Amino acid sequence: MSTTYLTPEGYKKLEEELEYLRTVRRKEVAQRLHEALAEGGELIENAEYEAAKNEQAFVEGRIQELEYLLANARVVTETTADEVSIGNKVRVRYDDGSEETYTVVGAAEASPREGLISNESPLGQALLGHKAGDEVTVEAPDGAFRVKILKVG
């Protein structure tokens, strides 16, 4: 079993998604299946029934995935430590002078567009364990680049 690192907000968000899937989506899909069966005809030729079965498989798969993630979750909060760790906000400057602020999170809640970078991403890995003032090399698929850590926390 692998540990899933989540912020308190990420944990809550996944819990809410799980509850929604269990209480709302399951019922909606069951209703679709019931209606498709009520239409009659050969099940093999019933496209609506097939689509509903596929949706049911997706919903049940996502429920299992969320249950696993939450069961193996380790909730991390932002620390006051000087070093970058999961849960910390980090302000960095790129070589071109642009600056960005990220929160380092576990892979399950990473969303770069929202400023949430995974601890497993090239940038996240490079930042972990470093302090403000450090320059780190990021080994990315497109090639290595450097960033300077301006602020941790």
PyMOL commands that set and color helices and strands:
alter all, ss='L'
color gray80, all
select helices_A, chain A and resi 8-38+43-45+47-71+107-109+112-114+122-127
alter helices_A, ss='H'
color red, helices_A
select strands_A, chain A and resi 4-6+73-75+89-94+99-105+116-118+135-140+143-152
alter strands_A, ss='S'
color yellow, strands_A
deselect
rebuild
show_as cartoon
